[in-house]
Amino acid sequence: MLIGVPKEVKDHEARVGVVPAGVKALMDAGHKVIVETKAGELSSMTDNEYKQAGAEIVGSAAEVWKRADMVVKVKEPIAQEIPYFRDGLVLFTYLHLAPIPDLTEQLLKNKVIGIAYETVTDRNGTLPLLTPMSEVAGRMSVQVGASYLEHERGGRGVLLGGVPGVPPAKVVIIGGGVVGINAAKIALGMGADVAIIDINLNRLRELDDIFNGHLRTLASNSYTIAKAAAEADLLIGGVLIPGASAPKLVTREMVKNMKKGAVIVDVAIDQGGCIETARPTTHSNPAYIEYGVVHYCVTNMPGAVPHTSTLALTNATFPYVMKLANQGPMAAIKSDSGIREGVNTFKGSLTYSAVAQSQNKPWRNVAELV
Ligand SMILES: NC(=O)c1ccc[n+]([C@@H]2O[C@H](COP(=O)([O-])OP(=O)(O)OC[C@H]3O[C@@H](n4cnc5c(N)ncnc54)[C@H](O)[C@@H]3O)[C@@H](O)[C@H]2O)c1
């Protein structure tokens, strides 16, 4: 199979769909890879490294899209990429189609086989291609929170770990899933006093076991959240209700009662945020202050660390790339129920029910089409 890797064109997107190690593995398996020049540059992966791994470097995105049997990307295509769609092209990337009817329409009209990272499932029914970005964002949340707690960045001037004789900062994490556990690891590692709040008691049991009592686990309710928020130096939002907007668990009143100079990092902002005063921000202007509390609400936090994020993402996506290449898309879709779940558009049919529902469109089960 000829696999194409274009350079990402979405604003502030510095990741790349396949790394040089992936190119080498694909070449070893008898496939060919074409990479647009400078595709990996912002992730610190040079054309030369791709070339040494066996890729052919081409000068334009148009050439990659035109020649490749399968295009492997990171973000959903934007307007300038849509003219490259064509019948039978396999596109493997994040698609997030539900809120983008135009893109859905174009994929259908051009009969593209669109396989979305975000809906591929593993044997446990979880979403393996979302997990790595939550790991990155969870770990980053403490790093950025610690930085905004510094006086000169608007924070109350608290060192996360304290020092002997001075207590550490209090970190409160709402949501003990992938983001939450990764935030907790880093916060504990930096010596903070950590509490984690979740609605799932079994998850709290697991966290208590994993951290061996080094953090406090709290059952989620508005009373507990209000109390914890008022005490927090750093409040991290990592709640998710799959498929739904995040619930506003921290109200405006609770934020008003927080310490002046405390910091909020609402990681769940990509789902609307779980803190009422949070609104989406970008890497160019990541934080603002409301009620004296610093708010950091960047919707694509992993974009700040593209080298790590690219490697983390491609570690997870690559086995699927290899399977699609080795077996061919039809056989891979037939044999792997996880890949099948990832197929959102198939040769003119919409094949993912949640996208169809949100756009009020008909859909077909891909199993009946392959
Ligand atoms: N901003 C970014 O750049 C970025 C990056 C990655 C992930 N995210 C987002 O972070 C959020 C969390 O992702 P995740 O992978 O950790 O999800 P997850 O499913 O692993 O964890 C979510 C947790 O929230 C808990 N929860 C649900 N309702 C709750 C409530 N009422 N009170 C307390 N806890 C509750 C669940 O029990 C679960 O443990 C998602 O919205 C995800 O999209 C954002």
The ligand as an SDF file (V2000), in Angstrom:
LIG
                    3D

 44 48  0  0  0  0  0  0  0  0999 V2000
   -8.0760   20.2640   26.6690 N   0  0  0  0  0  0  0  0  0  0  0  0
   -7.4130   19.3090   26.0720 C   0  0  0  0  0  0  0  0  0  0  0  0
   -6.4640   19.5390   25.3470 O   0  0  0  0  0  0  0  0  0  0  0  0
   -7.7940   17.8810   26.3170 C   0  0  0  0  0  0  0  0  0  0  0  0
   -6.9130   16.8490   25.9750 C   0  0  0  0  0  0  0  0  0  0  0  0
   -7.2930   15.5300   26.2570 C   0  0  0  0  0  0  0  0  0  0  0  0
   -8.5220   15.2710   26.8560 C   0  0  0  0  0  0  0  0  0  0  0  0
   -9.3600   16.3150   27.1500 N   0  0  0  0  0  0  0  0  0  0  0  0
  -10.6700   16.1340   27.8010 C   0  0  0  0  0  0  0  0  0  0  0  0
  -10.5220   15.8250   29.1810 O   0  0  0  0  0  0  0  0  0  0  0  0
  -11.7400   15.2330   29.6350 C   0  0  0  0  0  0  0  0  0  0  0  0
  -11.4430   14.0150   30.4730 C   0  0  0  0  0  0  0  0  0  0  0  0
  -10.9290   12.9960   29.6240 O   0  0  0  0  0  0  0  0  0  0  0  0
  -10.5120   11.5640   30.2000 P   0  0  0  0  0  0  0  0  0  0  0  0
   -9.8480   10.8470   29.0890 O   0  0  0  0  0  0  0  0  0  0  0  0
   -9.8130   11.6940   31.5100 O   0  0  0  0  0  0  0  0  0  0  0  0
  -11.9580   10.9110   30.4530 O   0  0  0  0  0  0  0  0  0  0  0  0
  -12.2460    9.6150   31.3340 P   0  0  0  0  0  0  0  0  0  0  0  0
  -13.5200    9.0450   30.8210 O   0  0  0  0  0  0  0  0  0  0  0  0
  -11.0460    8.7410   31.4240 O   0  0  0  0  0  0  0  0  0  0  0  0
  -12.5010   10.2090   32.8030 O   0  0  0  0  0  0  0  0  0  0  0  0
  -13.5900   11.0090   33.1360 C   0  0  0  0  0  0  0  0  0  0  0  0
  -13.9140   10.7960   34.5990 C   0  0  0  0  0  0  0  0  0  0  0  0
  -14.9480   11.7390   34.9480 O   0  0  0  0  0  0  0  0  0  0  0  0
  -15.7210   11.1060   35.9490 C   0  0  0  0  0  0  0  0  0  0  0  0
  -16.9880   11.7880   36.1540 N   0  0  0  0  0  0  0  0  0  0  0  0
  -18.0940   11.7740   35.3780 C   0  0  0  0  0  0  0  0  0  0  0  0
  -19.0670   12.5140   35.9620 N   0  0  0  0  0  0  0  0  0  0  0  0
  -18.5600   13.0280   37.1070 C   0  0  0  0  0  0  0  0  0  0  0  0
  -19.0560   13.8630   38.1390 C   0  0  0  0  0  0  0  0  0  0  0  0
  -20.3060   14.3200   38.1170 N   0  0  0  0  0  0  0  0  0  0  0  0
  -18.2390   14.1760   39.1630 N   0  0  0  0  0  0  0  0  0  0  0  0
  -16.9710   13.7170   39.2080 C   0  0  0  0  0  0  0  0  0  0  0  0
  -16.4520   12.9010   38.2730 N   0  0  0  0  0  0  0  0  0  0  0  0
  -17.2170   12.5640   37.2290 C   0  0  0  0  0  0  0  0  0  0  0  0
  -15.8720    9.6810   35.4210 C   0  0  0  0  0  0  0  0  0  0  0  0
  -16.2920    8.7890   36.4390 O   0  0  0  0  0  0  0  0  0  0  0  0
  -14.4540    9.4060   34.9280 C   0  0  0  0  0  0  0  0  0  0  0  0
  -13.6580    8.7800   35.9200 O   0  0  0  0  0  0  0  0  0  0  0  0
  -12.5410   14.9360   28.3550 C   0  0  0  0  0  0  0  0  0  0  0  0
  -13.4890   15.9640   28.1490 O   0  0  0  0  0  0  0  0  0  0  0  0
  -11.4960   14.9960   27.2810 C   0  0  0  0  0  0  0  0  0  0  0  0
  -12.0420   15.2880   26.0100 O   0  0  0  0  0  0  0  0  0  0  0  0
   -9.0100   17.6000   26.8820 C   0  0  0  0  0  0  0  0  0  0  0  0
  1  2  1  0
  2  3  2  0
  2  4  1  0
  4  5  1  0
  4 44  2  0
  5  6  2  0
  6  7  1  0
  7  8  2  0
  8  9  1  0
  8 44  1  0
  9 10  1  0
  9 42  1  0
 10 11  1  0
 11 12  1  0
 11 40  1  0
 12 13  1  0
 13 14  1  0
 14 15  2  0
 14 16  1  0
 14 17  1  0
 17 18  1  0
 18 19  2  0
 18 20  1  0
 18 21  1  0
 21 22  1  0
 22 23  1  0
 23 24  1  0
 23 38  1  0
 24 25  1  0
 25 26  1  0
 25 36  1  0
 26 27  1  0
 26 35  1  0
 27 28  2  0
 28 29  1  0
 29 30  1  0
 29 35  2  0
 30 31  1  0
 30 32  2  0
 32 33  1  0
 33 34  2  0
 34 35  1  0
 36 37  1  0
 36 38  1  0
 38 39  1  0
 40 41  1  0
 40 42  1  0
 42 43  1  0
M  CHG  2   8   1  16  -1
M  END
$$$$
